[in-house]
């Protein structure tokens, strides 16, 4: 007897689009001699002192559950870190949760605040999971397009125009994935004025906060009047080179955190104990390693931007993260055509810009989180590809 499984499946889940990032990463993995500039993952191994602490914790038997919100000791260290680095103060006992990656922090935040039909404003180009997570939580993602002429920065007027009586929150990612755009204090303040005027919340994805290059990072929660309205998302993946550890954290007013912990109790229970011990070491004794990696990314950014512009791809200089988002419009190819032909002809993998929203069409995302030797070879291949298009 055959079963029609379609009748059992979630319509919301079925309507989700596969990740455009993963598609090209999987294709590149099946080919030889490919230089991947596709996946946003540090090429650095997690610093040894962090790994050593996690190994020691495992050997010492730290294999039990922790509190749902995470080890109190780690939450206290997160509170100190956020205060020290971003001048925002949270109570470790009822305003911080340790999560299984920043992605889970986003999921908890959406589930906690959204009722069916509530709208979340998403500034695009944007990380691929945002809109899908909003939909899975029963909300409606409302996309706001930005452009390279404005450095991919959203304006207060754009936010104001997109607000309806169903708008619940605005999602801001700074530094941004995929564009690398970083909003300064004045720009955040202007956005905050609109958000306060309309009594909205902000979900502030600050996972790349440690990777800013030309200006000091400002947290949305540090903007006057925004502490009470901000759900701060951060973690260890990018700045500390701990992607596979899947450790993130969120901080917010206790009234919001309480509901998120309740959801967490029924979904994940807690982040792995021994990995939380490693995260303690990351926050306490790894600032020099983080700065070392940041300096390398800064040099790679400069090299990559210069190389792409020289090859004929217009590329603005990003303020943070480890991505560039060059325009490929002058080639006459679509983002997917460009990415496919570059991969097939020159064995360089990039991500089509339309994977990050419609406004990403005409661009591709290149990650410079790889060695300078690999970047040099990739830039040579891209220049060869651009030359071939002119013949």
N, C-alpha and C positions, 0 to 999 in steps of 0.2 A: 504494500500500500504506500503510494507516494504522498508526501505531505506538502501542502502549499505553505511554505514558511513565510511568504510575504505577508500573510494575514496576521502573523504574530509580531512582526517587526515594528519598531518605533518609527513613525513617519519622520520625526525630527532628526533622528540619527541617520536615517536613510538619505535625507536631503543634504547631509553634510558633504562638502567636497573634500576629496583626498588632499593631503598636504602637497602643495607644489614644490616645497623644499625636498620632501622625502622622495618624490618622483624622480628628480634629477640625481639625487644622491644615490638611489638604488641603481639607476641606469649607469652612472659613472663607476659604481662598484663592480659592475659586470664587464668592464673594459680594462685593457692593459694600458700602462703608461699614462694614466690620467692624473692631472693635478687638480685636486678639488678645491675650489674656492666657494663651495656651496654651503656646508653646514657650519653654523655658528658655534664652534667649540674650540676652546683654547688648545693650542698644540703643546703647551707646557704640561708636564706631569704635575699632579698635586704636590706641593712642597713636601719634602721628606718628613719634616717635623710633624706635620698634620697626619700623614700616613702612619708614622710611628706611634702616635697617640692612639689612633684607631686600632692598630694591631695590638698594642698593649692592652687596650680596653677589652678586646676580644679574648686575649689570653687570660686576663684577670676575671673573666666570667661576666662581663657586662652584656648579657644576652637577654635580659628581661624586658618587659614593657616599661615605658616611663609614663609619667602623667600624660594625659591626652594632649595637653598644650606643649609638651616637651619638658626636658629637664629644667627645673627651676634655676639651677646654676647656669645653664646655657641661656635661658631667657634673661637672667640678670646681666650676663655678659653682652647679649644683644642690646639691651637697654643702654649699657655703658657705651657700646660701640656707636649706636645711633646718636647718642648725645654728643660724644666726642667728635664724630665725623660730620654730622649734619645739624647739630644744635637743636635736636628735637628730643624731648624727654617722655619716656613711657614707663608705666609701672609694670615691672616684670610679671607680677602675679596675676594681673587681670587685663593686660593690654597687649600681650605678645603671644603668638603661637608659632611653634616650630613645625614646619610642614614638609611634606615629601616633594620638594622642589617648589619653585616659585609658581609653576603652572597650577599646582594644587591650591596655592594661596589664592590665585585668581578664581579658581573654581569655587572655593569656599566663599569668597567675597560675593560673587554673583548669586550663589544659592541663598545666601543670607539676606540679601537686600531686594531681590527681584520677585515680583508677583507676575502672573501671566499677563503679557502685553506691555509690561514696563519697558521703557526704551533706555538704551545706553548709547551715548555718543562715542563713536570710535574714530579717531583721527587717522586717516590713511595717507600713504602706505603704512600698513600696520602688521605686526606679527600675526601669523596665520591663524593662531588659535583663538584670538579674542572674540571674533564674531561667533564662532562655533560654540564657545563656552557660554556666551550670552544666550544663544538659542537653546542650548541644552538645559539652561536654568529657567527656561520659559519666557525669557525676555526677547526684545526685538533690537537687533543691532542697527544703529543709524550711522551710516558712513559719511564722514566729512573729508573731502578730497583736499590735499595740499599739492603744491607744485615746486619745482626746482627754482623758479624765478624768485620765490619767497623763502628759499632755503628749506622747503618742506615744513614751514612753521605755520601752525593754525593761527588765525586771528580771532580776537574777541567777537568781531562782527559775524564770523562764520559760526561760532558757537551759539551766539544769540539767535541767528536765523534758523538754526536746526532744532531749537528747543520747542517742545510742545507740552501740552498738559499731561502727557504720559512720560515725559523725560524724568528719569530717576538719578542718573549719574553720568559723569564724563570720565572716560578712560584716557589717561595721559601716560605716554611712555617717553621718558627723557633721561638719558640719551636714548634715541629711538632705534629700534630694529624694524625696518632695514636701512634707513637713511643715515643713521649716525647723528641726526640733528639733536642738538642739546639746547634746551630753553634756559635763558638766564633769569635772574631774579625779577627784573622788571617785566619781562614777558610773562612769567608765571603770575605775577601780581595783577596784570591786566586781565588774564583769563580768570583769575580768582574773583575779581570784581563781578564778572558776569555770573559766575557760579554761585556766589553768595546772594546776588540779586534775585536769582531764581530758586534759591533754597535747594540746591543740588548737592550730591555727594561727588567725591572724586576718588577714583581708583588709580593710584599713582604707581606705575610699574617702574621701579628704580633699580632693577637688577644690574644695570650697567653703571651705577653711580661711581664705582671705583675707577672706571675707565673714561675719564674726561681729560682733555688735553689743553685747551686754550683758555679755560675759565674755571673758576671754582664751581663745584656742583652745588645746586640749591634744591632742597627737598620741598615739594609742594606743602608738606605738613608744617614747614617752617615759615610759610607766608602768613602774615597776620590774618587771623580769622579763619584759617583753613585747617588748623589742627583738629578741630571738632568735626570737620567734614571729610577728612582724608583717611582712606584705607591704604596704608603704605605697604607695598609689595617689594621684597628684596630677597637676597639669598646668597649662596656661596658659589654657585656654578661658574660665573663669568670672572669676577675679580680674583677669586681664590683658586681658579682652575680646578673646580670640583664638580664638573657636570655630571659624571656618573654616580656621584654620591647621592644625588637627588635630595638635597637639603635646601629648603627655603625658609622664609619667615614672613609673617605679616604683623603689622602693628596698627592699632586703631582704638578709638574710644571703647571703654569696657562694655558699653551697651551692645555694641556690634560684635565684639570679641566673644561675649558670652554665647550668642547664638551660633557663631562659627564653631566654637568648641563643641557645642551640642551636635552639630552636623558631623563634625570630625569623629565623634564617639561612635557613630553608626556607620562610618565609611572606612576609615583607615586605622583608627585606634591611636597610633603614634608613629613618629619617625624612628628608624632603627637606633637602638640605644648606643651601640658602639660607635656609630657614625656621629651621633651628637657629641660624643666625647672628643672626636677628632675636630668637630666644629669649634669646640671650646679653645683648642690650641690655635686654630686659624685666627680667631678674634684676638687672642692674647699675645701671640708671638710671631705673626706672619706679615707685619706691615712692610718690612724690608723686601720680602719676596714679592708682595703685591706691587710695590713701587718698581721693582726690577722688571716685572712683566709689563707694567704700564708703559715704562720707558721704551721697551722693545716695540710694543704696539704703536706708540707714537711715531717712531722712526719708520716702521712699516707703512703706516698710514701716509706719511709724507711721500715715501717712495712710490706707493701705489697710485696716489692721486696724480703725481707728476707724470708717471708712466702712462696712465690712461689718457690724460690730456694730450700727451705727446703723440699717442697713437691715433688721435682723432675722436676720442670719446669724451664728450664734455662731462666733467666730474667736479662737483663742488666739494670743498674740504669739510668733512664731517667733524663735529665737535666732540664726539665720544663714541663709545662702543668699539667694535672692530669690523665695521662694514663700510664699503663705499657703494654708491648707488648711481653709476654713470648712465647718462642718456645714450641710447643707441639709435635715436630717431633718424639721424643723418644717414644711416645704412639703408633705410627703406624696409628693413625687416621688422617683424613683430618681435616682442620680447621672447616668445617661445621659439620662433624661427631662429633668432640670433643664438639663443642658448643651445639649441639642437645642432646647428651648423658648427658652432665653435667646438662643441664636444666631439662631433664626428670628424671634423677636419684637423683640429689642433689638440684634441684631448685635454681641453680645459673645461671644467664644470663650473658653471655659475647658475644662479637661480633667476628665472624670468621674473621681471618686476610685477607682472599681473598676478603672481601668487600672493601678493600682499595687498590686493585690492585693485579695482579698475584704474585708479589714478597712478598705479605703478606701471601701466602699459607704456612701453617706450623706454624702459630702463631695465637694468639687470642688477642683482645684488652680488657683490664679490666680498667674501670674507678675507681679511688679511691676517687671520689668526693661524698663520702657517709660517714656516721658516723663511728667512729672507732669500735663501737660495731657491726655494720653491717659488717664491713670489717673482724673483728675477726671471726664472724660466717661464712662468705663466705669462708675465708681461711681454716677454719676447714672442711667445706664441700668439698672444692677442694682437700684437703689432703685425705679425705675419698675416694673421687672419684679416685684419683691416686692410692691409695692402692688397690682399687677394680680391677683396670686394671691389677695388677700384680698377682692376684690370679687365 
